[in-house]
C-alpha cells in the first residue's frame, strides 16, 4: 500500500475550507483513503491512482478549478521521497 503526503501549508491563507475541499477532491478522484492532519494530507491506497505523478495532476486540477492556479504551484519535496508540496508562486511586479 502506497502512502503519499501532500503538504498544503501554502494554502493556509485560503482558509480551512480550501484544505477540506482539497481532501474531498482527492478522495473523489482517486478513491483512496485521505486523511488531513492540519495542513498535511495523507493519501493511502494502491495502484496508479495513488502514484505521485497522478496526485500531482489531481492537485493541479484542484488549483485550476478553484482559480488558484495563478498563485500556487505543485512541487515535489526533495527532502522526503513521498511528499508533494503546494507552494505559493513568487510574483514579480514590473515597475
C-alpha positions in Angstrom: 0.0 0.0 0.0 1.4 3.3 -1.0 1.3 6.4 1.2 1.9 9.9 -0.1 1.8 13.1 1.8 0.6 16.4 0.3 1.9 19.4 2.2 -0.8 22.0 1.7 0.7 24.6 4.1 0.9 27.0 1.1 -2.9 27.1 1.1 -3.2 28.2 4.8 -4.1 31.8 3.7 -7.0 30.4 1.7 -8.7 29.1 4.9 -9.6 25.6 6.2 -12.4 25.2 3.7 -9.8 25.1 0.9 -7.9 22.3 2.7 -11.2 20.4 3.3 -12.2 20.9 -0.4 -8.8 19.5 -1.4 -9.3 16.4 0.8 -12.8 15.8 -0.8 -11.4 16.4 -4.3 -8.5 14.0 -3.9 -10.9 11.4 -2.4 -13.3 11.7 -5.3 -10.6 11.5 -8.0 -8.5 8.7 -6.5 -10.9 6.6 -4.5 -8.1 6.4 -1.9 -8.3 6.9 1.9 -7.4 10.6 2.5 -6.8 12.0 6.0 -6.0 15.6 6.9 -3.8 16.4 9.8 -3.7 20.2 10.0 -2.1 21.3 6.7 -0.8 17.9 5.7 -2.9 15.4 3.7 -2.0 11.7 3.8 -3.2 9.6 0.8 -3.2 5.9 1.3 -4.2 3.4 -1.4 -3.0 1.1 -4.1 -2.5 1.3 -7.8 -1.9 4.1 -10.3 -4.5 6.3 -8.5 -2.0 6.8 -5.7 1.1 7.4 -7.7 3.0 10.7 -7.0 2.6 11.7 -10.7 -1.2 11.3 -10.7 -1.7 13.0 -7.4 0.3 16.0 -8.7 -2.1 16.2 -11.7 -5.1 15.9 -9.3 -3.8 18.8 -7.1 -3.1 20.9 -10.2 -6.7 20.3 -11.4 -8.0 21.3 -7.9 -6.0 24.6 -8.1 -7.3 25.3 -11.5 -10.9 24.6 -10.5 -10.7 26.9 -7.5 -8.9 29.5 -9.7 -5.8 29.4 -7.5 -3.5 28.2 -10.4 -2.1 31.7 -10.9 -1.0 31.9 -7.2 0.2 28.4 -6.4 2.2 25.5 -7.9 2.7 21.9 -7.0 6.3 20.7 -6.5 8.0 17.6 -5.4 9.7 17.8 -2.0 13.3 16.9 -2.4 13.9 16.1 1.3 11.2 13.4 1.6 10.6 10.9 -1.2 6.8 10.6 -1.0 5.8 14.2 -0.5 4.2 16.8 -2.7 4.1 20.4 -1.7 1.7 23.2 -2.7 3.8 26.3 -2.8 2.9 29.9 -3.4 4.3 31.3 -6.6 6.6 34.2 -6.4 5.2 37.2 -8.2 7.4 39.8 -9.7 5.8 43.1 -10.2 7.0 45.2 -13.1 7.8 48.8 -12.3 
